[in-house]
């Protein structure tokens, strides 16, 4: 069994924040793979199911970012699991927007969610670092991570979340290379001799004339999925 935790802050106020990209990742996995329903557990929200052959628990701590370790530690103790069974999705300032890295163990680099995890479960868990970019100046970091993604981010963010979801069974099975390949196929698809459209999924057909037009922009539709 694996516990896959996404880090973020609970509540609609924070739903579109860059800091909440970890929540967005596990929400997308749950929606695409039919895990759940989400239930109040471990001082957060948890959804159970299977990814491929692996039993998993998806977890969104409800303790706010700087106390994430309390929720995750409680879940690990309940299932009698250790840090080696834990995968954590979190935002990463030191990676460009849309970039992703998988890392086993390591420091917390000042990330409050990781700092709390270190205190409660130790450092030896798998981290999936999700790039949100850096605002350029240390003084702007708090406003940056607690700010919403911009409209211009909607396309790459959706591609990244799709890739994460498609590769999730491989990640749960411990095959990081296959997981990274699934993400790359979405975020950096191979070039072909055809048009750009051929390298990307086809655009959905227009809604029936009898349906009301959806006037939300692409980013708002994406954020609304995680409310």
DOTI-725542 format. One record per residue (C-alpha): residue in one letter; x, y, z. Coordinates in steps of 0.1 Angstrom, whole numbers, plus 5000, padded with zeros to 4 digits. Example, Ala and Ser with C-alpha at 12.3 -4.5 7.8 and 13.67 -1.06 7.14 Angstrom:
REM DOTI-725542
A512349555078;S513749895071;
REM end
This chain:
REM DOTI-725542
X500050005000;X501150364993;X499950695008;X500150964982;X499851314998;X499351644980;X500351955000;X498352275000;X496052485021;X492352385026;X489452605016;X488152774985;X490253084992;X493352894984;X492152664957;X493852834928;X497152924946;X500452804933;X501052664968;X498152424962;X499452254931;X499951934953;X496251934961;X495451974924;X497651674915;X495951434938;X492551574929;X493251504893;X494451144900;X491351074921;X488951214894;X490651034864;X491050694882;X487750684901;X489250684935;X487150794965;X484850934975;X486851184995;X486151145032;X487151345063;X490051145078;X493451205094;X492651565099;X492251605062;X490551455032;X491351095021;X490350884991;X491050514988;X491350294957;X493850124934;X496350254909;X497149964887;X497949674911;X498749904940;X496349994968;X496650364976;X495250634999;X495250984985;X495551245012;X495051625013;X495951745048;X493451985063;X495952125088;X497352395066;X500752375049;X502952425079;X501352145099;X501051895070;X503251635088;X500651595116;X498051475091;X500451255070;X502051105101;X498651005115;X497750825082;X501050645082;X500650525117;X497050405111;X498150185082;X501350085099;X503450225070;X506750405070;X508350695050;X509350445022;X505550405015;X504950775012;X504850984980;X504351364984;X503451614957;X504451974965;X505252304948;X508852384940;X510152744936;X513452624922;X511952464891;X510552644861;X506752644857;X505552304844;X508752124851;X508651814874;X511251614893;X511051304914;X513451284944;X513951024971;X514751185005;X516651505009;X516251835028;X513252065030;X514952375015;X512752605037;X509452465024;X507152475054;X505152165044;X508251955039;X509752095072;X506651965090;X506851625073;X510551595083;X509551665119;X506751405120;X507751125096;X511451185088;X513051275054;X513150945037;X509950975015;X509551024978;X508951384967;X507351484934;X508551844930;X506152054908;X507752364894;X505952694899;X508952924891;X510453194913;X509353554914;X512953674913;X513253834947;X513053674981;X510653944994;X508053844968;X508053474975;X505153465000;X502853664977;X503953454947;X503153114963;X499953234979;X498853394946;X496653224920;X497953084888;X497553324859;X495353264829;X498453214808;X499352914830;X496152724823;X497452524793;X500752404808;X499152334841;X496452114826;X499051924805;X501151874837;X498251744857;X497151514828;X500551364826;X500751314864;X497451134863;X498350914834;X501650824850;X500250774885;X499950394884;X503650374875;X504650604903;X502550404928;X504450094916;X507750254922;X508650304885;X509750664885;X511250644850;X507950534835;X506050804855;X508451074842;X507950944806;X504150974809;X504451334821;X506951414794;X504551284767;X502051544778;X504251834786;X506851794759;X505251564732;X507651434705;X507751654674;X506251514642;X506251614606;X502551694609;X500952004623;X501052104660;X497451984663;X498551634654;X500851624684;X498151724709;X494751574718;X492051694695;X489951984707;X486551864720;X483551924697;X481452234705;X478552184729;X475052124716;X473252444707;X470752374734;X473352394761;X474252714779;X477652864769;X480352824795;X481853174799;X484653074823;X488153104811;X490452794810;X492152864843;X488852924861;X487452594848;X490552414860;X490452574895;X486652494898;X487452124895;X489352144928;X486852344949;
REM end
